[in-house]
Amino acid sequence: MSQRAFVVVDMLRDFVDPDGVMYVGDDVRQIIPSIVDRLSVSRNRGDTVIFVCDNHLPDDAEFEMFPPHCVAGTPGSEVLPELEPMENELIIYKRRYSGFYGTDLDIALREKHIAHIELAGVCTNICILYTAADARSRNYEVTVCEDSVAGLSQYAHQWAISELENTLGCNVVKSEGNNGTGGSCDI
């Protein structure tokens, strides 16, 4: 059994679809091939695959800051079809930025003896960053393939990448020769 997990964060219609309530922007469309590639590598390697998904109540307190998005049971809360979870893969719902806060993510990882997680998805400067911070606080090794995450802006993305690497000690890697066709991170 692999002691690694590939964790896909918030690749949901409201963030990734151009008509989504909180569409992250065109950069998010560019990371989809890389995530598809990373999913394939992880599945073939036998890694645990987990989807961590925003799933808000209609009157969620987060909507005081952001417009209502990813409301439970709405199309906007659905995983992008290209990344459809397989039957044996976990889906963990969250209501806050970190995939660990108020969820079963930590216990799910510990039950599978996971020591290393790779994060992919959106937003680099919000849910990826806070999930990574909580993972590092729990002593998980964390890898982020830079071509598999996108932020609300290039500035926010680059700032978060620096924080992931320099403050949190995450392993940040870039795929070799990614030309928008998915590339391949050597992780």
Helices and strands as residue ranges (DSSP letters): E 4-9, H 13-16, H 26-45, E 48-54, G 61-64, G 75-77, G 81-83, E 90-94, H 105-111, E 116-122, I 124-128, H 129-137, E 141-150, H 154-162, I 163-167, E 171-173
